Amino acid sequence: MNVTQTIENAARDDDRQAVSAAPGRPSRRRVHRAWIVAVVTFVTIIGGAAFNSLPGLLIEPLNTEFGWSRGEIGLAVSIDMALYGLTAPFAAALMDRFGIRRVVVVALSTVAAGALASVWMTAAWQLMIYWGLLVGLGTGSMALAFSATVTNRWFVARRGLVTGILTAAGASGQLVFLPLCAWIVEEHGWRPASVTVALAALVVVPFVWFLMRDHPADVGLAPYGGGYVEKPVPARGAASRTVRVLFDAARTGPFWLLAGTFAICGASTNGLIRTHFVPSAHDHGMPITAAASLLAVIGVFDIIGTVFSGWLTDRFDARRLLAVYYALRGISLMFLPMLMAPSVHPPMVFFIVFYGLDWVATVPPTLALCREQYGEDSAIVFGWVLASHQVGAALVAFLGGVARDAFGSYDMVWYAAGALCATAALMALVIRRQARTPEPVAPAGIG
């Protein structure tokens, strides 16, 4: 069953909630408009995921063609990841001010421009501008804060499930684009691959513009599973509000625990595996296409793990879920150096499946804890927590390349990341509970 079918089935299971609730004019709909918006969001994130699939595949070709060190290339990737995270909280506030559609269309255009411009680069600083600055700013505006904004506005019921599905969109994009880009790089070079991901982003733009809506009230609906709410007046001072929310959240202990655990999450996924797994496997004699295919398999099981994690988050303590996820991730990383070989063998496949299930399973419980702790500001707070995720990823993307240049091996990086994950598991367990405010639920037949 694909993700679109999952969305459709979830909508039909609660068909009584898929009813418009414009004041005085209730009318029954078979599928609530919220699910259509969720599908468009899913497709948009898939398009943006094309850019996240390419950096790990560029390290060897750029090193060979230009002689740039892995540290230099890793620095460009780290700028991309850091800006991706630091842009996210401001993007959430900009979506409040200017609307989701406008922000996402501009973001898709920006990343396409950066990828296309990189085709003509000749110096490492240009890589840092095109892939670091432009792609980082653009993808940051379509980060998980985008999913959080859509989920918070359009859904009251099924939030955990929808969060899991939208988070899995990134893995779906990786599943589509990683093998394709690896084949293009191997057969035709890195430039056609860069053009391919730019075109993928541009293709998504019409879907966003014509099918996305900023708020349920725009089409006279209540959020799915909730009562009708008037569209709020666009918030002015988006940047100042974003900073103010950060300062308010930074005075609380749970924010630092959530930010710390998510920084380790980013370090052990985007920063480490996504950036350095392919070159590390290649160091052991594995072909680039084979290593990229293994990453794509991670994407397959990431979808399963993340959607299942969303389901679990609706039912179990998010703190305990996070502790289990990080502990298992740390254990698996400790074994990875022993699994590297010139060919794919069953223990490596087991690692890939295991790591895929755990890849971003941390997102639904982390977002649920942000929502529990910070209420209406949770999307912006989650944006800042996501910023820490990307800062952690950026540090490891850079330091991993430096470690490889210095020691000729990635082994120490895998062990250090495993120890960090163990620390994250302990941090998750000490996040304090916050009394929940009951969500408004519409009467039967309304939603």
Order of alpha helices (4+ residues) and beta strands (2+ residues): alpha-beta-beta-alpha-alpha-alpha-alpha-alpha-alpha-alpha-alpha-alpha-alpha-alpha-alpha-alpha-alpha-alpha-alpha-alpha-alpha
